[in-house]
Amino acid sequence: MKKGYDISKDRSTTNIQETITLYHGSKSGIRGTIAPMSREHCDFGKGFYMGTDRTHPLTLICNYPKSKIYTLAADLSGLKILNIEVGLDWALLVAYNRGKMEQVKGSPIYEQYKNLSRDRDMIIGNIANDRMFVVLDRFFSGDITDLALINSLSALKLGKQYVALTKKACSKIQILDEKELSEKERSILKKESEANRSRGIAMANEICRKYRREGRFFDEIIEAGESRI
């Protein structure tokens, strides 16, 4: 089966000039220069996270009274980029970065996802938004199979996230606009986040019923050391 990631499109030492508008949410605002300083166990590891959909970072920061939303311009030229498509490879890379593979540490499949983004400046991949968190957690905990997960991923309309992993990538990000959220805006976003999560649960339940006897479970995949369906 074709891999769900593409390293053939690395934009390193080329003449491609590509600038994209992205969004970043901060609980209390960016201080100093932009740097790859997120918490360790994020979707694609420690980095500076940005998204193509302005709504996603807003729902992540709506519980914080001093939260801010940033509009950014990211110059992708000259960067080594890993572009990973939504699918099982995407889910297993998230699993590795969230510490869900520690029971098979040192195994070939563990090393595969440990090294997947090595020497890359940036990762581009789908966002695990409020709806997707529900489905991913059920996959990691062994409640649903890989086929249920893949079909859920296909059904959900996920935005893209761009994660700057290196200082080089961060240095090519420019802040265009900074806005602090009002109490009213945060209240509206809280309700939206809760609604998204409820829709995710409903969708997951429906898909899980359809695929409850098909596919493999997460622990079976990583213990077998095979990431392909």
LUMDO-116825 format. One record per residue (C-alpha): residue number from 1; residue in three letters; x, y, z. Coordinates in steps of 0.5 Angstrom, whole numbers, plus 500, padded with zeros to 3 digits. Example, Ala and Ser with C-alpha at 12.3 -4.5 7.8 and 13.67 -1.06 7.14 Angstrom:
# LUMDO-116825
    i   aa    u    v    w
    1  ALA  525  491  516
    2  SER  527  498  514
***
This chain:
# LUMDO-116825
    i   aa    u    v    w
    1  MET  500  500  500
    2  LYS  502  507  498
    3  LYS  505  511  504
    4  GLY  501  516  507
    5  TYR  507  521  507
    6  ASP  511  525  502
    7  ILE  519  527  503
    8  SER  520  528  495
    9  LYS  517  535  496
   10  ASP  522  537  501
   11  ARG  523  545  499
   12  SER  531  545  501
   13  THR  536  549  497
   14  THR  531  551  491
   15  ASN  528  557  488
   16  ILE  521  556  490
   17  GLN  518  562  494
   18  GLU  512  560  497
   19  THR  509  564  503
   20  ILE  502  562  506
   21  THR  497  565  511
   22  LEU  497  561  518
   23  TYR  494  562  525
   24  HIS  496  561  532
   25  GLY  493  561  538
   26  SER  497  563  545
   27  LYS  494  562  552
   28  SER  497  569  554
   29  GLY  501  572  548
   30  ILE  508  570  544
   31  ARG  513  573  548
   32  GLY  520  574  545
   33  THR  522  571  538
   34  ILE  518  565  535
   35  ALA  521  559  537
   36  PRO  519  551  537
   37  MET  517  551  544
   38  SER  511  547  545
   39  ARG  510  542  550
   40  GLU  513  535  549
   41  HIS  507  531  547
   42  CYS  504  534  542
   43  ASP  501  531  535
   44  PHE  508  532  531
   45  GLY  513  533  537
   46  LYS  516  540  540
   47  GLY  515  545  535
   48  PHE  511  552  534
   49  TYR  504  550  531
   50  MET  500  554  526
   51  GLY  494  552  522
   52  THR  490  554  516
   53  ASP  483  554  519
   54  ARG  483  560  524
   55  THR  477  557  528
   56  HIS  481  551  531
   57  PRO  487  555  535
   58  LEU  481  559  537
   59  THR  477  553  540
   60  LEU  484  551  544
   61  ILE  485  558  547
   62  CYS  478  560  549
   63  ASN  478  558  556
   64  TYR  484  563  558
   65  PRO  482  570  559
   66  LYS  489  573  556
   67  SER  489  569  550
   68  LYS  491  571  543
   69  ILE  490  569  536
   70  TYR  495  571  531
   71  THR  495  571  524
   72  LEU  502  569  521
   73  ALA  506  569  514
   74  ALA  510  563  513
   75  ASP  515  563  508
   76  LEU  516  555  506
   77  SER  522  556  501
   78  GLY  529  553  503
   79  LEU  526  549  508
   80  LYS  526  541  509
   81  ILE  519  539  509
   82  LEU  515  533  511
   83  ASN  508  533  508
   84  ILE  504  527  511
   85  GLU  497  525  509
   86  VAL  491  523  513
   87  GLY  491  516  514
   88  LEU  494  510  519
   89  ASP  501  513  518
   90  TRP  499  520  520
   91  ALA  495  517  526
   92  LEU  501  512  528
   93  LEU  506  519  528
   94  VAL  501  522  533
   95  ALA  501  516  537
   96  TYR  509  516  537
   97  ASN  509  523  539
   98  ARG  504  523  544
   99  GLY  508  517  548
  100  LYS  503  512  546
  101  MET  508  507  543
  102  GLU  513  507  549
  103  GLN  511  499  550
  104  VAL  515  497  544
  105  LYS  520  502  545
  106  GLY  526  500  540
  107  SER  522  496  536
  108  PRO  523  497  528
  109  ILE  516  501  528
  110  TYR  518  505  534
  111  GLU  524  507  530
  112  GLN  520  508  524
  113  TYR  516  514  527
  114  LYS  521  516  531
  115  ASN  526  518  525
  116  LEU  520  520  520
  117  SER  521  527  522
  118  ARG  528  527  523
  119  ASP  532  533  520
  120  ARG  526  536  518
  121  ASP  525  543  519
  122  MET  517  543  518
  123  ILE  511  538  518
  124  ILE  505  539  515
  125  GLY  499  534  517
  126  ASN  492  534  519
  127  ILE  490  537  525
  128  ALA  487  533  531
  129  ASN  481  537  532
  130  ASP  476  537  537
  131  ARG  472  531  534
  132  MET  478  527  532
  133  PHE  481  527  539
  134  VAL  475  523  541
  135  VAL  476  518  535
  136  LEU  484  518  536
  137  ASP  483  516  544
  138  ARG  478  511  542
  139  PHE  483  508  537
  140  PHE  489  508  542
  141  SER  485  505  548
  142  GLY  483  499  544
  143  ASP  476  501  543
  144  ILE  476  501  535
  145  THR  480  498  529
  146  ASP  484  502  524
  147  LEU  479  501  519
  148  ALA  474  505  524
  149  LEU  479  510  525
  150  ILE  481  511  517
  151  ASN  474  511  515
  152  SER  473  517  521
  153  LEU  479  521  518
  154  SER  476  520  511
  155  ALA  469  523  514
  156  LEU  471  529  518
  157  LYS  473  535  514
  158  LEU  480  536  518
  159  GLY  484  543  517
  160  LYS  492  542  516
  161  GLN  497  544  521
  162  TYR  504  547  520
  163  VAL  509  545  525
  164  ALA  516  549  525
  165  LEU  521  544  528
  166  THR  527  548  528
  167  LYS  530  555  529
  168  LYS  530  556  521
  169  ALA  523  555  520
  170  CYS  521  559  526
  171  SER  525  565  523
  172  LYS  521  565  517
  173  ILE  515  566  520
  174  GLN  512  573  521
  175  ILE  507  576  525
  176  LEU  501  580  521
  177  ASP  496  581  526
  178  GLU  495  580  534
  179  LYS  488  580  537
  180  GLU  486  579  544
  181  LEU  479  575  545
  182  SER  474  578  549
  183  GLU  470  575  554
  184  LYS  464  574  549
  185  GLU  468  571  544
  186  ARG  471  566  549
  187  SER  464  564  551
  188  ILE  462  563  544
  189  LEU  468  559  542
  190  LYS  467  554  548
  191  LYS  460  553  546
  192  GLU  463  551  539
  193  SER  468  547  542
  194  GLU  463  543  546
  195  ALA  459  542  540
  196  ASN  464  540  536
  197  ARG  466  534  541
  198  SER  459  532  541
  199  ARG  459  531  534
  200  GLY  465  527  534
  201  ILE  463  522  539
  202  ALA  456  521  535
  203  MET  460  520  528
  204  ALA  465  516  532
  205  ASN  459  511  535
  206  GLU  456  510  528
  207  ILE  463  509  524
  208  CYS  465  504  530
  209  ARG  458  500  529
  210  LYS  459  499  522
  211  TYR  467  497  523
  212  ARG  467  493  530
  213  ARG  469  487  527
  214  GLU  473  489  521
  215  GLY  481  491  522
  216  ARG  486  491  527
  217  PHE  487  494  534
  218  PHE  492  499  536
  219  ASP  496  494  540
  220  GLU  496  489  535
  221  ILE  499  494  530
  222  ILE  505  496  534
  223  GLU  506  489  537
  224  ALA  506  486  530
  225  GLY  511  492  528
  226  GLU  507  493  522
  227  SER  503  500  520
  228  ARG  500  498  513
  229  ILE  493  495  513
***
